[in-house]
Amino acid sequence: MSDIPVSLLMFGLLFGSIGLGYFIYGKRQSAIVPLVCGIALMVVPYFIGSVLMLCVVGIVLAALPYFIRI
């Protein structure tokens, strides 16, 4: 068994799923901000090892398309 906490895996799955939704939406609507945020949300959980940092970065990336409309 590895030393990865289950909460880190669950939050990674949650933010990855949100990222997939943003990616599909951004691709279909030709919107660059949701597309980039979706890719970032799918990739970021692989590089962050802290649950708190993953939640902060994930929430910021998930909220970014709401505030930046290009």
DRENTIKE-55819 format. One record per atom (N, C-alpha, C, O): atom name; x, y negated, z. Coordinates in nm, 3 decimals, padded with zeros to 5 digits. Example, Ala and Ser with C-alpha at 12.3 -4.5 7.8 and 13.67 -1.06 7.14 Angstrom:
BEGIN
+------+---------+---------+---------+
| atom |      c1 |      c2 |      c3 |
+------+---------+---------+---------+
|    N |  01.319 |  00.569 |  00.780 |
|   CA |  01.230 |  00.450 |  00.780 |
|    C |  01.320 |  00.330 |  00.780 |
|    O |  01.424 |  00.332 |  00.846 |
|    N |  01.285 |  00.225 |  00.708 |
|   CA |  01.367 |  00.106 |  00.714 |
|    C |  01.290 | -00.003 |  00.787 |
|    O |  01.341 | -00.114 |  00.804 |
+------+---------+---------+---------+
REM end
This chain:
BEGIN
+------+---------+---------+---------+
| atom |      c1 |      c2 |      c3 |
+------+---------+---------+---------+
|    N |  00.084 |  00.118 |  00.000 |
|   CA |  00.000 |  00.000 |  00.000 |
|    C |  00.089 | -00.123 |  00.000 |
|    O |  00.192 | -00.126 |  00.066 |
|    N |  00.049 | -00.223 | -00.073 |
|   CA |  00.130 | -00.345 | -00.081 |
|    C |  00.093 | -00.442 |  00.030 |
|    O | -00.004 | -00.420 |  00.104 |
|    N |  00.170 | -00.548 |  00.042 |
|   CA |  00.149 | -00.646 |  00.147 |
|    C |  00.064 | -00.764 |  00.102 |
|    O |  00.063 | -00.867 |  00.169 |
|    N | -00.008 | -00.751 | -00.008 |
|   CA | -00.093 | -00.860 | -00.057 |
|    C | -00.224 | -00.858 |  00.020 |
|    O | -00.292 | -00.756 |  00.024 |
|    N | -00.261 | -00.972 |  00.081 |
|   CA | -00.389 | -00.975 |  00.154 |
|    C | -00.508 | -00.962 |  00.058 |
|    O | -00.504 | -01.009 | -00.055 |
|    N | -00.612 | -00.898 |  00.106 |
|   CA | -00.730 | -00.877 |  00.025 |
|    C | -00.795 | -01.010 | -00.013 |
|    O | -00.849 | -01.024 | -00.122 |
|    N | -00.789 | -01.108 |  00.077 |
|   CA | -00.849 | -01.238 |  00.048 |
|    C | -00.779 | -01.306 | -00.070 |
|    O | -00.844 | -01.375 | -00.148 |
|    N | -00.649 | -01.287 | -00.084 |
|   CA | -00.576 | -01.343 | -00.197 |
|    C | -00.624 | -01.280 | -00.328 |
|    O | -00.639 | -01.349 | -00.428 |
|    N | -00.647 | -01.150 | -00.326 |
|   CA | -00.697 | -01.083 | -00.445 |
|    C | -00.839 | -01.127 | -00.480 |
|    O | -00.872 | -01.147 | -00.597 |
|    N | -00.922 | -01.143 | -00.378 |
|   CA | -01.060 | -01.185 | -00.402 |
|    C | -01.068 | -01.327 | -00.455 |
|    O | -01.143 | -01.355 | -00.549 |
|    N | -00.991 | -01.419 | -00.396 |
|   CA | -00.991 | -01.556 | -00.446 |
|    C | -00.931 | -01.562 | -00.585 |
|    O | -00.977 | -01.641 | -00.668 |
|    N | -00.830 | -01.481 | -00.612 |
|   CA | -00.773 | -01.475 | -00.747 |
|    C | -00.875 | -01.427 | -00.848 |
|    O | -00.882 | -01.479 | -00.960 |
|    N | -00.955 | -01.328 | -00.811 |
|   CA | -01.061 | -01.279 | -00.898 |
|    C | -01.168 | -01.384 | -00.919 |
|    O | -01.217 | -01.403 | -01.030 |
|    N | -01.205 | -01.454 | -00.812 |
|   CA | -01.307 | -01.558 | -00.821 |
|    C | -01.263 | -01.671 | -00.914 |
|    O | -01.337 | -01.710 | -01.004 |
|    N | -01.143 | -01.724 | -00.891 |
|   CA | -01.096 | -01.835 | -00.974 |
|    C | -01.065 | -01.790 | -01.116 |
|    O | -01.080 | -01.868 | -01.210 |
|    N | -01.022 | -01.666 | -01.133 |
|   CA | -01.002 | -01.614 | -01.268 |
|    C | -01.133 | -01.602 | -01.345 |
|    O | -01.138 | -01.627 | -01.465 |
|    N | -01.240 | -01.563 | -01.275 |
|   CA | -01.371 | -01.554 | -01.339 |
|    C | -01.424 | -01.692 | -01.378 |
|    O | -01.481 | -01.709 | -01.486 |
|    N | -01.407 | -01.789 | -01.289 |
|   CA | -01.445 | -01.926 | -01.321 |
|    C | -01.363 | -01.975 | -01.440 |
|    O | -01.416 | -02.042 | -01.529 |
|    N | -01.235 | -01.942 | -01.441 |
|   CA | -01.148 | -01.980 | -01.552 |
|    C | -01.192 | -01.919 | -01.684 |
|    O | -01.186 | -01.985 | -01.788 |
|    N | -01.236 | -01.795 | -01.680 |
|   CA | -01.285 | -01.731 | -01.803 |
|    C | -01.409 | -01.803 | -01.854 |
|    O | -01.424 | -01.823 | -01.975 |
|    N | -01.498 | -01.842 | -01.764 |
|   CA | -01.616 | -01.917 | -01.804 |
|    C | -01.581 | -02.051 | -01.865 |
|    O | -01.637 | -02.090 | -01.968 |
|    N | -01.487 | -02.123 | -01.802 |
|   CA | -01.442 | -02.251 | -01.857 |
|    C | -01.375 | -02.232 | -01.992 |
|    O | -01.393 | -02.313 | -02.083 |
|    N | -01.296 | -02.126 | -02.005 |
|   CA | -01.227 | -02.100 | -02.131 |
|    C | -01.326 | -02.076 | -02.244 |
|    O | -01.312 | -02.133 | -02.352 |
|    N | -01.426 | -01.992 | -02.220 |
|   CA | -01.526 | -01.963 | -02.323 |
|    C | -01.605 | -02.089 | -02.357 |
|    O | -01.629 | -02.117 | -02.474 |
|    N | -01.645 | -02.165 | -02.255 |
|   CA | -01.719 | -02.289 | -02.279 |
|    C | -01.635 | -02.388 | -02.359 |
|    O | -01.684 | -02.447 | -02.455 |
|    N | -01.508 | -02.407 | -02.320 |
|   CA | -01.421 | -02.501 | -02.388 |
|    C | -01.393 | -02.462 | -02.531 |
|    O | -01.383 | -02.548 | -02.619 |
|    N | -01.382 | -02.333 | -02.556 |
|   CA | -01.357 | -02.286 | -02.692 |
|    C | -01.479 | -02.306 | -02.781 |
|    O | -01.466 | -02.347 | -02.897 |
|    N | -01.597 | -02.276 | -02.729 |
|   CA | -01.719 | -02.289 | -02.810 |
|    C | -01.758 | -02.435 | -02.833 |
|    O | -01.810 | -02.469 | -02.939 |
|    N | -01.732 | -02.521 | -02.735 |
|   CA | -01.770 | -02.661 | -02.747 |
|    C | -01.657 | -02.748 | -02.801 |
|    O | -01.676 | -02.868 | -02.819 |
|    N | -01.542 | -02.691 | -02.826 |
|   CA | -01.421 | -02.763 | -02.868 |
|    C | -01.386 | -02.873 | -02.769 |
|    O | -01.350 | -02.984 | -02.809 |
|    N | -01.397 | -02.843 | -02.642 |
|   CA | -01.365 | -02.937 | -02.535 |
|    C | -01.230 | -02.895 | -02.475 |
|    O | -01.216 | -02.783 | -02.424 |
|    N | -01.134 | -02.984 | -02.481 |
|   CA | -00.997 | -02.950 | -02.442 |
|    C | -00.979 | -02.935 | -02.291 |
|    O | -00.904 | -02.848 | -02.247 |
|    N | -01.046 | -03.019 | -02.211 |
|   CA | -01.026 | -03.015 | -02.066 |
|    C | -01.076 | -02.884 | -02.005 |
|    O | -01.002 | -02.821 | -01.930 |
|    N | -01.199 | -02.838 | -02.035 |
|   CA | -01.240 | -02.708 | -01.980 |
|    C | -01.155 | -02.592 | -02.033 |
|    O | -01.132 | -02.495 | -01.961 |
|    N | -01.110 | -02.602 | -02.156 |
|   CA | -01.027 | -02.497 | -02.214 |
|    C | -00.895 | -02.484 | -02.139 |
|    O | -00.854 | -02.374 | -02.101 |
|    N | -00.828 | -02.597 | -02.117 |
|   CA | -00.699 | -02.596 | -02.047 |
|    C | -00.717 | -02.556 | -01.900 |
|    O | -00.637 | -02.479 | -01.847 |
|    N | -00.821 | -02.608 | -01.835 |
|   CA | -00.847 | -02.571 | -01.696 |
|    C | -00.881 | -02.423 | -01.684 |
|    O | -00.842 | -02.358 | -01.587 |
|    N | -00.952 | -02.369 | -01.781 |
|   CA | -00.983 | -02.227 | -01.780 |
|    C | -00.858 | -02.141 | -01.792 |
|    O | -00.844 | -02.041 | -01.721 |
|    N | -00.769 | -02.178 | -01.881 |
|   CA | -00.643 | -02.105 | -01.894 |
|    C | -00.562 | -02.116 | -01.765 |
|    O | -00.505 | -02.017 | -01.719 |
|    N | -00.557 | -02.236 | -01.709 |
|   CA | -00.482 | -02.256 | -01.584 |
|    C | -00.542 | -02.175 | -01.470 |
|    O | -00.468 | -02.117 | -01.391 |
|    N | -00.674 | -02.170 | -01.460 |
|   CA | -00.738 | -02.094 | -01.353 |
|    C | -00.715 | -01.944 | -01.367 |
|    O | -00.714 | -01.872 | -01.268 |
|    N | -00.698 | -01.897 | -01.489 |
|   CA | -00.671 | -01.755 | -01.509 |
|    C | -00.525 | -01.719 | -01.482 |
|    O | -00.495 | -01.605 | -01.445 |
|    N | -00.434 | -01.815 | -01.500 |
|   CA | -00.291 | -01.786 | -01.487 |
|    C | -00.237 | -01.817 | -01.347 |
|    O | -00.150 | -01.746 | -01.297 |
|    N | -00.289 | -01.921 | -01.284 |
|   CA | -00.235 | -01.969 | -01.156 |
|    C | -00.235 | -01.862 | -01.046 |
|    O | -00.138 | -01.857 | -00.971 |
|    N | -00.337 | -01.776 | -01.031 |
|   CA | -00.333 | -01.678 | -00.922 |
|    C | -00.214 | -01.581 | -00.928 |
|    O | -00.179 | -01.521 | -00.827 |
|    N | -00.153 | -01.566 | -01.044 |
|   CA | -00.037 | -01.478 | -01.054 |
|    C |  00.086 | -01.538 | -00.989 |
|    O |  00.177 | -01.464 | -00.951 |
|    N |  00.092 | -01.669 | -00.974 |
|   CA |  00.212 | -01.735 | -00.928 |
|    C |  00.202 | -01.791 | -00.786 |
|    O |  00.303 | -01.835 | -00.731 |
|    N |  00.084 | -01.790 | -00.726 |
|   CA |  00.066 | -01.846 | -00.593 |
|    C |  00.046 | -01.732 | -00.495 |
|    O | -00.039 | -01.645 | -00.515 |
|    N |  00.125 | -01.732 | -00.389 |
|   CA |  00.120 | -01.625 | -00.290 |
|    C |  00.051 | -01.661 | -00.161 |
|    O |  00.041 | -01.577 | -00.071 |
|    N |  00.003 | -01.783 | -00.149 |
|   CA | -00.063 | -01.829 | -00.027 |
|    C | -00.213 | -01.846 | -00.053 |
|    O | -00.253 | -01.903 | -00.155 |
|    N | -00.294 | -01.796 |  00.039 |
|   CA | -00.439 | -01.805 |  00.023 |
|    C | -00.484 | -01.951 |  00.026 |
|    O | -00.567 | -01.992 | -00.055 |
|    N | -00.431 | -02.028 |  00.119 |
|   CA | -00.469 | -02.168 |  00.132 |
|    C | -00.431 | -02.247 |  00.006 |
|    O | -00.511 | -02.325 | -00.045 |
|    N | -00.310 | -02.228 | -00.043 |
|   CA | -00.265 | -02.300 | -00.162 |
|    C | -00.347 | -02.257 | -00.285 |
|    O | -00.378 | -02.340 | -00.370 |
|    N | -00.380 | -02.130 | -00.295 |
|   CA | -00.461 | -02.082 | -00.406 |
|    C | -00.599 | -02.146 | -00.403 |
|    O | -00.652 | -02.184 | -00.508 |
|    N | -00.658 | -02.158 | -00.285 |
|   CA | -00.791 | -02.221 | -00.274 |
|    C | -00.785 | -02.368 | -00.310 |
|    O | -00.873 | -02.418 | -00.380 |
|    N | -00.682 | -02.439 | -00.264 |
|   CA | -00.670 | -02.582 | -00.295 |
|    C | -00.652 | -02.604 | -00.444 |
|    O | -00.723 | -02.685 | -00.504 |
|    N | -00.559 | -02.532 | -00.504 |
|   CA | -00.533 | -02.547 | -00.648 |
|    C | -00.653 | -02.502 | -00.729 |
|    O | -00.689 | -02.567 | -00.828 |
|    N | -00.717 | -02.393 | -00.690 |
|   CA | -00.833 | -02.343 | -00.761 |
|    C | -00.951 | -02.439 | -00.757 |
|    O | -01.018 | -02.460 | -00.858 |
|    N | -00.976 | -02.498 | -00.641 |
|   CA | -01.087 | -02.594 | -00.629 |
|    C | -01.058 | -02.719 | -00.711 |
|    O | -01.148 | -02.773 | -00.776 |
|    N | -00.934 | -02.766 | -00.708 |
|   CA | -00.899 | -02.885 | -00.786 |
|    C | -00.915 | -02.857 | -00.935 |
|    O | -00.972 | -02.938 | -01.008 |
|    N | -00.865 | -02.743 | -00.981 |
|   CA | -00.876 | -02.710 | -01.123 |
|    C | -01.021 | -02.684 | -01.165 |
|    O | -01.059 | -02.715 | -01.278 |
|    N | -01.101 | -02.628 | -01.075 |
|   CA | -01.241 | -02.602 | -01.108 |
|    C | -01.322 | -02.732 | -01.112 |
|    O | -01.420 | -02.740 | -01.187 |
|    N | -01.284 | -02.833 | -01.033 |
|   CA | -01.357 | -02.959 | -01.030 |
|    C | -01.310 | -03.057 | -01.136 |
|    O | -01.381 | -03.152 | -01.168 |
|    N | -01.192 | -03.036 | -01.190 |
|   CA | -01.134 | -03.130 | -01.284 |
|    C | -01.220 | -03.157 | -01.408 |
|    O | -01.234 | -03.273 | -01.446 |
|    N | -01.279 | -03.056 | -01.472 |
|   CA | -01.362 | -03.086 | -01.590 |
|    C | -01.486 | -03.169 | -01.558 |
|    O | -01.539 | -03.236 | -01.646 |
|    N | -01.532 | -03.166 | -01.435 |
|   CA | -01.647 | -03.247 | -01.397 |
|    C | -01.611 | -03.396 | -01.394 |
|    O | -01.694 | -03.481 | -01.428 |
|    N | -01.489 | -03.427 | -01.352 |
|   CA | -01.448 | -03.565 | -01.338 |
|    C | -01.382 | -03.622 | -01.462 |
|    O | -01.386 | -03.743 | -01.484 |
|    N | -01.320 | -03.536 | -01.544 |
|   CA | -01.254 | -03.582 | -01.666 |
|    C | -01.334 | -03.531 | -01.786 |
|    O | -01.338 | -03.411 | -01.813 |
|    N | -01.397 | -03.623 | -01.855 |
|   CA | -01.479 | -03.587 | -01.971 |
|    C | -01.419 | -03.649 | -02.095 |
|    O | -01.434 | -03.768 | -02.121 |
|    N | -01.350 | -03.566 | -02.173 |
|   CA | -01.288 | -03.615 | -02.297 |
|    C | -01.357 | -03.549 | -02.414 |
|    O | -01.321 | -03.574 | -02.529 |
+------+---------+---------+---------+
REM end
